[in-house]
Amino acid sequence: MDFLIATLLFSSFLAFAYVIIISGRRNSRLPPGPFPLPVIGNLLCLGDKPHHSLATLSKRYGPLMSLKLGSRTTVVVSSPDIAKKFFQKHDHFFSSRSIPDSVRVVDHEKYSIVFLPAEDQWRKLRKICKEYIFSVQRLDANELLRRKKVEELLDHVSGCCTNQKDVNIGGIAFTTTLNVLSNVMFSMDLAQYDSVSSTEFKDTVRALMEVIGKPSISDFFPILKPFDPQGFVRQGNAYGKKILSIFDTVINQRLQTRSSSSLKETNNDVLDLLLNLNQKNEVRFTQNDMGHLFFDLFIAGTDTTSSTLEWVMTELIRNPEKLETARLEVIKIMKNKKDIVQESDISQLPYLQAVIKETLRLHPPVPFLVPHQAICDTEIHGYMVPKNAQVLCNVWAMGRDSKFWSCPETFLPERFLEVKIDYKGQDFEFIPFGAGRRICPGLNLAHRMLHIMLGSLILKFDWKLGGNISAQDIDMDERFGFTLQKSAPLKAIPLRM
């Protein structure tokens, strides 16, 4: 509501400047779209849930649609065949990023693997991620670490079970994922489940994600960028500096330790690997570069994984027969085992995989993916997508399109048992992690974490809602932001199996 009021006030303020603009005239080569109002264009079409609003508009104007959002031309993609043209056939032409003003905190856009253009610096960061963080070899090497963190998760839930205490599912998933990442990167925990003092980093990350996810009026009217009218850049800078200062402290402590003559061995974590890389002078990679890379990895890796696990547990609690089917499958595989679900078990758990796929179909973590930007005029489907146009791929709408999915609003994991569709970027009706050269580099880590956390939680515990709330009364409302969160956190009481 505040954003709508700000938009209306600003449109009134700028009305006098709309002297030479010819109302209603559209570039005839643009994709079809709704009639733009003077100054504000189609901003009022967005509403508080733009993924819903644009899905509805695409039914009228088609799966390739253009809007005028303030002064910015935006193209919305809502079908697999058109998405394939953008992110496979013409991937290079749409490999740049549209950068929200709220991302320009601590100059992050100048160093970010997420928002840098697909040029030399981006390729260097991508190579580092591929070789030193997300390669199969590195992931395999860290499997015991991930298992240990999931065991700690189960210990925490077991304590809640003993005390009949409800569990914030998204919160425990966030802490687990955060500590997996921080141990891979720094060989240390950054959070604990019941420690108020250790929640600082977690709270700061979530606060920053909330700021980044809010629509900024300066994104639509760049003339306002220097004024930061909603204070998002100011807030984001405060959170961003806090996060970077934590990373700087960790890096400086490691440098001091490494300089000690008594040091006999290294931690062999990502930080050591990057510092070794820097010492070899093979790649110029400064401490500032490291801080911003960690910034991306922690921000992107924690919130998306934890929100997905929260949605999948919500869907299973609402569909107890699906939960029981998934649990029985895990029990069968884990027969005579007292261990938690291991990563080697994932391939033998097709229904569990289907449950996660179905959740990602209904609740993609980033409903528009990270916005792309055209680097030149490009013809798509007979229309012209102009240079610098923002490109939004509405994967939320694609996942609920009845042309591609039967009973699209219904939670049916079984649909993925009948077809070979995966989220690795080749099946364009299902690309929750993106596709092409800008596909999420942490996809394989998210895949492993989601399956072992979910499999272990349903193997060891049954789940009930507190306060006499029925499963069908669970609040399924969404809070739109950079990631698609539940409006009301899922809290459930664990029961030992």
C-alpha positions as CSV (number, residue, x, y, z in Angstrom):
1,M,0.0,0.0,0.0
2,D,2.9,2.4,0.9
3,F,4.4,1.7,-2.5
4,L,1.1,2.4,-4.3
5,I,0.6,5.7,-2.5
6,A,4.2,6.7,-3.3
7,T,3.7,5.8,-6.9
8,L,0.5,7.8,-7.2
9,L,2.1,10.8,-5.5
10,F,5.1,10.7,-7.7
11,S,3.0,10.4,-10.8
12,S,1.2,13.5,-9.8
13,F,4.4,15.3,-9.1
14,L,5.8,14.5,-12.5
15,A,2.7,15.1,-14.5
16,F,3.9,18.5,-15.6
17,A,7.0,16.9,-17.2
18,Y,4.8,14.8,-19.5
19,V,4.6,17.4,-22.2
20,I,6.2,15.8,-25.2
21,I,5.1,12.3,-24.4
22,I,2.5,11.0,-26.8
23,S,-0.1,9.2,-24.7
24,G,-1.0,5.7,-25.8
25,R,1.5,5.4,-28.6
26,R,3.4,2.1,-28.5
27,N,6.3,0.9,-30.5
28,S,4.4,-1.4,-32.9
29,R,7.2,-3.9,-32.9
30,L,7.1,-4.5,-29.1
31,P,5.2,-7.5,-27.9
32,P,1.6,-6.8,-27.0
33,G,0.7,-5.6,-23.6
34,P,-1.7,-3.4,-21.6
35,F,-2.2,0.3,-22.5
36,P,0.4,2.4,-20.5
37,L,-0.8,5.4,-18.5
38,P,1.1,8.7,-18.7
39,V,4.3,8.8,-16.6
40,I,3.6,5.6,-14.5
41,G,2.9,3.3,-17.4
42,N,1.6,0.0,-16.3
43,L,2.8,0.2,-12.7
44,L,-0.7,-0.1,-11.3
45,C,-1.0,-3.5,-13.0
46,L,1.5,-5.1,-10.7
47,G,-0.3,-5.2,-7.4
48,D,1.2,-6.6,-4.2
49,K,1.8,-10.0,-5.9
50,P,3.2,-9.2,-9.4
51,H,3.7,-12.9,-10.3
52,H,-0.1,-13.4,-10.0
53,S,-1.0,-10.2,-11.7
54,L,1.4,-10.8,-14.7
55,A,0.2,-14.4,-15.0
56,T,-3.4,-13.1,-15.4
57,L,-2.3,-10.4,-17.9
58,S,-0.4,-13.0,-20.0
59,K,-3.7,-14.9,-20.5
60,R,-5.0,-11.8,-22.2
61,Y,-1.9,-10.5,-24.1
62,G,0.0,-13.8,-24.6
63,P,3.1,-15.5,-23.2
64,L,5.4,-12.8,-24.6
65,M,4.1,-9.5,-23.3
66,S,5.6,-6.0,-22.8
67,L,4.8,-3.4,-20.2
68,K,6.0,0.1,-19.4
69,L,6.9,0.2,-15.7
70,G,7.6,3.9,-15.2
71,S,10.3,4.7,-17.7
72,R,11.5,1.1,-18.1
73,T,10.4,-1.2,-20.8
74,T,9.8,-4.7,-19.4
75,V,9.2,-7.9,-21.3
76,V,7.5,-10.8,-19.5
77,V,8.0,-14.4,-20.6
78,S,5.4,-16.9,-19.5
79,S,5.7,-20.0,-21.7
80,P,8.4,-22.8,-22.1
81,D,8.9,-22.4,-25.8
82,I,9.5,-18.7,-25.6
83,A,11.7,-19.1,-22.5
84,K,13.8,-21.5,-24.6
85,K,14.3,-18.9,-27.3
86,F,15.4,-16.3,-24.7
87,F,17.7,-18.6,-22.5
88,Q,19.0,-21.1,-25.0
89,K,18.7,-20.0,-28.7
90,H,19.4,-16.3,-27.9
91,D,21.0,-16.8,-24.5
92,H,24.0,-14.4,-25.2
93,F,21.7,-11.5,-26.1
94,F,19.9,-11.7,-22.8
95,S,22.8,-12.6,-20.5
96,S,23.1,-9.2,-18.9
97,R,21.3,-8.3,-15.7
98,S,18.7,-5.7,-14.8
99,I,20.0,-4.4,-11.5
100,P,17.4,-3.2,-8.9
101,D,18.4,0.0,-7.1
102,S,18.3,-1.9,-3.7
103,V,21.1,-4.2,-4.9
104,R,23.4,-1.3,-5.4
105,V,24.3,-1.4,-1.7
106,V,28.0,-1.4,-0.7
107,D,28.7,-1.2,-4.4
108,H,27.8,-4.9,-4.6
109,E,26.7,-4.9,-8.2
110,K,30.3,-4.1,-9.2
111,Y,31.6,-7.4,-7.8
112,S,28.5,-9.7,-7.8
113,I,28.5,-13.0,-9.7
114,V,24.7,-12.6,-9.8
115,F,24.6,-9.1,-11.3
116,L,27.8,-8.6,-13.2
117,P,27.5,-8.7,-17.0
118,A,28.6,-12.0,-18.5
119,E,32.1,-10.8,-19.2
120,D,35.7,-11.5,-18.0
121,Q,35.1,-10.7,-14.3
122,W,31.9,-12.8,-14.2
123,R,33.6,-15.7,-16.0
124,K,36.4,-15.6,-13.5
125,L,33.9,-15.8,-10.6
126,R,31.9,-18.5,-12.3
127,K,35.1,-20.6,-12.8
128,I,36.0,-20.2,-9.2
129,C,32.6,-21.3,-8.1
130,K,32.6,-24.3,-10.5
131,E,36.1,-25.5,-9.6
132,Y,36.5,-24.7,-5.9
133,I,32.9,-24.7,-4.4
134,F,30.3,-26.5,-6.5
135,S,32.2,-29.2,-8.4
136,V,31.2,-32.8,-7.9
137,Q,34.5,-33.5,-6.3
138,R,34.2,-30.6,-3.8
139,L,30.6,-31.5,-3.0
140,D,31.6,-35.2,-2.5
141,A,34.5,-34.1,-0.3
142,N,32.2,-32.1,2.0
143,E,29.5,-34.8,2.3
144,L,30.4,-35.8,5.9
145,L,30.2,-32.1,6.9
146,R,26.7,-31.8,5.6
147,R,25.7,-35.1,7.3
148,K,27.0,-33.7,10.6
149,K,25.0,-30.6,10.3
150,V,21.8,-32.5,9.5
151,E,22.5,-34.7,12.6
152,E,22.7,-31.4,14.6
153,L,19.4,-30.4,13.0
154,L,17.8,-33.7,14.1
155,D,19.2,-33.3,17.6
156,H,17.6,-29.9,17.9
157,V,14.3,-31.2,16.7
158,S,14.5,-34.2,19.1
159,G,14.9,-31.7,22.0
160,C,11.8,-29.9,20.8
161,C,10.0,-33.2,20.6
162,T,10.9,-34.0,24.2
163,N,9.6,-30.6,25.3
164,Q,6.5,-30.7,23.0
165,K,7.8,-27.4,21.6
166,D,6.8,-26.3,18.1
167,V,9.5,-25.9,15.5
168,N,9.8,-23.0,13.0
169,I,10.5,-25.1,10.0
170,G,11.9,-22.3,7.8
171,G,14.1,-21.1,10.7
172,I,15.7,-24.4,11.4
173,A,16.3,-25.0,7.7
174,F,17.9,-21.6,7.5
175,T,20.2,-22.3,10.4
176,T,21.2,-25.7,9.0
177,T,21.9,-24.3,5.5
178,L,23.8,-21.3,6.9
179,N,26.1,-23.5,9.0
180,V,26.7,-25.9,6.1
181,L,27.8,-22.9,4.0
182,S,29.9,-21.3,6.8
183,N,31.7,-24.6,7.5
184,V,32.4,-25.2,3.8
185,M,33.7,-21.6,3.5
186,F,35.3,-20.9,6.9
187,S,35.3,-24.1,8.9
188,M,33.0,-22.6,11.6
189,D,29.4,-22.2,12.5
190,L,27.7,-18.8,12.1
191,A,24.5,-19.6,14.0
192,Q,23.0,-21.9,16.6
193,Y,19.5,-23.1,17.0
194,D,18.7,-21.7,20.4
195,S,21.3,-19.0,20.9
196,V,20.0,-15.4,20.7
197,S,23.6,-14.1,20.3
198,S,24.2,-16.3,17.2
199,T,21.1,-15.1,15.3
200,E,22.7,-11.8,14.3
201,F,24.0,-12.9,11.0
202,K,20.8,-14.8,10.2
203,D,18.6,-11.8,11.1
204,T,20.7,-9.5,9.1
205,V,20.6,-11.7,6.0
206,R,16.8,-12.0,6.2
207,A,16.4,-8.2,6.8
208,L,18.6,-7.5,3.7
209,M,16.5,-10.0,1.6
210,E,13.4,-8.2,2.7
211,V,14.8,-4.8,1.6
212,I,16.0,-6.2,-1.7
213,G,12.6,-7.8,-2.4
214,K,10.6,-4.6,-2.0
215,P,9.6,-2.7,-5.2
216,S,11.6,0.5,-5.4
217,I,10.1,3.5,-7.0
218,S,13.6,4.6,-8.2
219,D,13.9,1.5,-10.3
220,F,11.0,2.8,-12.4
221,F,12.1,6.4,-12.3
222,P,15.9,6.5,-12.4
223,I,15.9,10.3,-11.9
224,L,15.1,9.6,-8.3
225,K,18.0,7.3,-7.6
226,P,20.2,9.9,-5.9
227,F,17.4,10.7,-3.5
228,D,16.7,7.1,-2.3
229,P,13.0,8.2,-1.7
230,Q,12.0,5.0,0.2
231,G,15.3,4.6,2.1
232,F,16.0,1.2,0.7
233,V,19.6,1.9,-0.3
234,R,20.3,3.4,3.1
235,Q,18.8,0.4,4.9
236,G,20.5,-2.0,2.6
237,N,23.9,-0.3,3.0
238,A,23.6,-0.7,6.8
239,Y,22.8,-4.5,6.5
240,G,25.4,-5.0,3.7
241,K,28.2,-3.4,5.7
242,K,27.3,-5.5,8.6
243,I,27.5,-8.7,6.6
244,L,30.8,-7.7,4.8
245,S,32.3,-6.7,8.1
246,I,31.7,-10.2,9.4
247,F,33.4,-11.7,6.4
248,D,36.3,-9.2,6.7
249,T,36.8,-10.2,10.3
250,V,36.9,-13.9,9.4
251,I,39.3,-13.3,6.5
252,N,41.6,-11.1,8.6
253,Q,41.7,-13.7,11.4
254,R,42.6,-16.4,8.8
255,L,45.4,-14.3,7.3
256,Q,46.8,-13.7,10.8
257,T,46.7,-17.4,11.5
258,R,48.3,-18.3,8.2
259,S,51.1,-15.9,8.9
260,S,52.0,-17.6,12.1
261,S,55.2,-19.6,11.9
262,S,53.6,-22.3,14.1
263,L,50.9,-23.1,11.4
264,K,51.4,-26.7,10.3
265,E,48.4,-27.3,8.2
266,T,45.5,-25.4,6.6
267,N,41.7,-25.9,7.0
268,N,41.4,-26.8,3.3
269,D,38.1,-24.9,3.2
270,V,37.1,-22.4,0.5
271,L,38.7,-19.5,2.2
272,D,42.1,-21.2,2.3
273,L,41.7,-22.3,-1.3
274,L,41.0,-18.7,-2.4
275,L,43.9,-17.3,-0.3
276,N,46.2,-19.9,-1.9
277,L,44.9,-19.0,-5.3
278,N,45.7,-15.3,-4.6
279,Q,49.2,-16.2,-3.4
280,K,50.0,-18.0,-6.7
281,N,49.1,-14.8,-8.6
282,E,47.3,-16.9,-11.1
283,V,44.2,-14.8,-10.7
284,R,43.9,-11.3,-9.2
285,F,41.3,-11.9,-6.5
286,T,41.3,-9.4,-3.7
287,Q,40.0,-9.6,-0.2
288,N,37.2,-7.3,-1.3
289,D,36.4,-9.7,-4.1
290,M,36.2,-12.6,-1.6
291,G,33.9,-10.7,0.7
292,H,31.4,-10.0,-2.1
293,L,31.6,-13.5,-3.4
294,F,30.8,-14.8,0.1
295,F,28.0,-12.2,0.2
296,D,26.4,-13.7,-2.9
297,L,26.8,-17.3,-1.8
298,F,25.3,-16.8,1.7
299,I,22.5,-14.5,0.6
300,A,21.4,-16.8,-2.3
301,G,22.1,-20.1,-0.7
302,T,20.3,-19.7,2.6
303,D,17.0,-18.1,1.9
304,T,16.1,-20.0,-1.2
305,T,16.8,-23.4,0.3
306,S,15.1,-22.7,3.6
307,S,12.0,-21.3,2.0
308,T,11.7,-24.3,-0.3
309,L,12.0,-26.7,2.6
310,E,9.3,-24.7,4.5
311,W,7.0,-24.9,1.5
312,V,7.6,-28.7,1.0
313,M,6.8,-29.4,4.6
314,T,3.7,-27.3,4.4
315,E,2.5,-29.2,1.4
316,L,3.2,-32.6,3.0
317,I,1.4,-31.7,6.3
318,R,-1.6,-30.5,4.2
319,N,-1.5,-33.8,2.3
320,P,-0.8,-36.5,4.9
321,E,-1.2,-39.4,2.4
322,K,1.7,-37.9,0.3
323,L,3.7,-37.5,3.5
324,E,3.1,-41.2,4.4
325,T,4.0,-42.3,0.9
326,A,7.3,-40.4,1.0
327,R,8.1,-41.7,4.5
328,L,7.4,-45.3,3.6
329,E,9.8,-45.0,0.6
330,V,12.5,-43.6,2.9
331,I,11.9,-46.3,5.5
332,K,12.2,-49.0,2.9
333,I,15.6,-47.6,1.8
334,M,16.8,-47.1,5.3
335,K,15.8,-50.5,6.5
336,N,18.3,-51.8,9.1
337,K,20.0,-48.4,9.1
338,K,20.0,-46.1,12.1
339,D,21.7,-43.4,10.1
340,I,20.2,-40.3,8.6
341,V,19.3,-40.2,4.9
342,Q,22.6,-40.0,3.0
343,E,23.2,-38.4,-0.3
344,S,23.9,-41.8,-1.9
345,D,20.3,-42.7,-1.1
346,I,18.8,-39.9,-3.1
347,S,18.8,-41.7,-6.4
348,Q,16.8,-44.5,-4.8
349,L,14.1,-42.2,-3.6
350,P,12.1,-41.2,-6.7
351,Y,9.0,-40.2,-4.8
352,L,10.9,-38.0,-2.4
353,Q,12.5,-36.4,-5.5
354,A,9.0,-36.0,-7.0
355,V,7.8,-34.3,-3.8
356,I,10.6,-31.7,-4.0
357,K,10.0,-31.1,-7.8
358,E,6.3,-30.6,-7.2
359,T,7.0,-28.1,-4.5
360,L,9.4,-26.2,-6.8
361,R,6.7,-26.2,-9.5
362,L,4.1,-24.7,-7.2
363,H,6.4,-22.5,-5.2
364,P,9.6,-21.5,-7.1
365,P,12.0,-19.8,-4.8
366,V,12.5,-16.8,-7.1
367,P,9.2,-16.4,-9.1
368,F,10.6,-14.2,-11.8
369,L,14.2,-15.6,-11.6
370,V,16.8,-12.9,-11.4
371,P,15.8,-10.3,-14.0
372,H,17.7,-10.5,-17.2
373,Q,18.4,-7.5,-19.5
374,A,18.8,-7.4,-23.3
375,I,22.2,-6.3,-24.5
376,C,21.0,-5.4,-28.0
377,D,17.8,-5.2,-30.0
378,T,16.7,-8.8,-30.6
379,E,13.8,-10.3,-32.6
380,I,11.8,-12.9,-30.7
381,H,8.6,-14.6,-32.0
382,G,8.2,-11.8,-34.6
383,Y,8.5,-9.0,-32.0
384,M,11.4,-6.7,-31.1
385,V,12.8,-6.8,-27.6
386,P,14.7,-3.5,-27.4
387,K,18.2,-3.1,-26.0
388,N,18.2,-2.6,-22.2
389,A,14.7,-4.0,-21.8
390,Q,14.2,-5.8,-18.5
391,V,13.2,-9.5,-19.1
392,L,11.2,-11.3,-16.4
393,C,10.6,-15.0,-16.8
394,N,7.4,-15.8,-14.8
395,V,8.3,-19.4,-13.7
396,W,5.5,-19.2,-11.2
397,A,3.0,-18.8,-14.0
398,M,4.7,-21.5,-16.2
399,G,4.4,-24.0,-13.3
400,R,0.7,-23.4,-13.1
401,D,-0.2,-23.4,-16.7
402,S,-2.9,-25.9,-17.6
403,K,-1.5,-26.3,-21.1
404,F,1.5,-28.1,-19.6
405,W,0.4,-29.4,-16.3
406,S,-2.8,-31.3,-15.5
407,C,-4.6,-30.1,-12.4
408,P,-2.0,-27.4,-12.0
409,E,-3.2,-26.0,-8.7
410,T,-3.1,-29.5,-7.0
411,F,-0.1,-30.9,-5.2
412,L,0.5,-34.1,-7.1
413,P,4.1,-35.4,-6.8
414,E,3.0,-38.5,-8.8
415,R,3.1,-36.4,-12.0
416,F,6.9,-36.4,-11.9
417,L,7.0,-40.2,-11.7
418,E,5.3,-40.4,-15.1
419,V,7.6,-38.0,-16.9
420,K,11.4,-37.5,-17.0
421,I,11.5,-33.8,-16.2
422,D,14.3,-32.2,-14.2
423,Y,15.3,-28.8,-13.0
424,K,18.8,-28.8,-14.5
425,G,17.8,-26.1,-17.1
426,Q,17.0,-28.4,-20.1
427,D,13.3,-28.8,-19.5
428,F,11.9,-25.3,-20.0
429,E,8.5,-25.9,-18.6
430,F,10.3,-26.4,-15.3
431,I,13.3,-24.0,-14.6
432,P,13.0,-22.9,-11.0
433,F,16.8,-22.5,-10.9
434,G,17.0,-20.7,-14.3
435,A,18.6,-21.9,-17.5
436,G,21.5,-21.0,-19.8
437,R,24.7,-19.4,-18.8
438,R,23.0,-17.6,-15.8
439,I,21.6,-20.8,-14.3
440,C,22.1,-20.9,-10.5
441,P,25.6,-22.2,-9.8
442,G,24.6,-23.7,-6.4
443,L,21.9,-25.9,-7.9
444,N,23.7,-29.2,-7.1
445,L,24.3,-28.2,-3.5
446,A,20.6,-27.2,-3.0
447,H,19.6,-30.5,-4.6
448,R,21.6,-32.5,-2.0
449,M,20.6,-30.4,1.0
450,L,16.9,-30.4,0.3
451,H,16.7,-34.2,-0.1
452,I,18.8,-35.1,3.0
453,M,17.0,-32.6,5.2
454,L,13.5,-33.5,4.1
455,G,14.2,-37.2,4.1
456,S,15.6,-37.2,7.6
457,L,12.9,-35.0,9.1
458,I,10.1,-37.2,7.8
459,L,12.0,-40.4,8.6
460,K,12.6,-39.5,12.3
461,F,9.5,-37.5,13.1
462,D,5.8,-37.2,12.4
463,W,4.5,-33.7,12.5
464,K,1.3,-32.1,13.9
465,L,0.1,-28.5,14.1
466,G,-0.4,-26.8,17.5
467,G,-3.4,-24.9,18.7
468,N,-6.0,-27.3,17.3
469,I,-5.3,-26.0,13.8
470,S,-6.3,-28.4,11.0
471,A,-3.9,-29.0,8.2
472,Q,-6.4,-27.5,5.7
473,D,-6.3,-24.2,7.8
474,I,-2.6,-23.6,7.2
475,D,-2.1,-20.1,5.9
476,M,-0.8,-20.6,2.3
477,D,-0.6,-16.9,1.5
478,E,2.7,-15.7,-0.1
479,R,4.9,-12.8,0.7
480,F,6.4,-11.5,-2.5
481,G,10.0,-10.4,-2.5
482,F,13.3,-11.5,-4.0
483,T,12.3,-14.9,-2.8
484,L,8.8,-16.3,-2.4
485,Q,8.2,-16.7,1.3
486,K,5.2,-17.9,3.3
487,S,3.4,-15.0,4.8
488,A,3.0,-16.9,8.1
489,P,5.9,-19.1,9.1
490,L,5.1,-22.8,9.4
491,K,5.4,-24.0,13.0
492,A,4.8,-27.7,13.7
493,I,5.3,-30.0,16.7
494,P,7.5,-33.0,16.0
495,L,6.5,-36.5,17.3
496,R,9.0,-39.3,17.4
497,M,8.3,-42.2,15.0
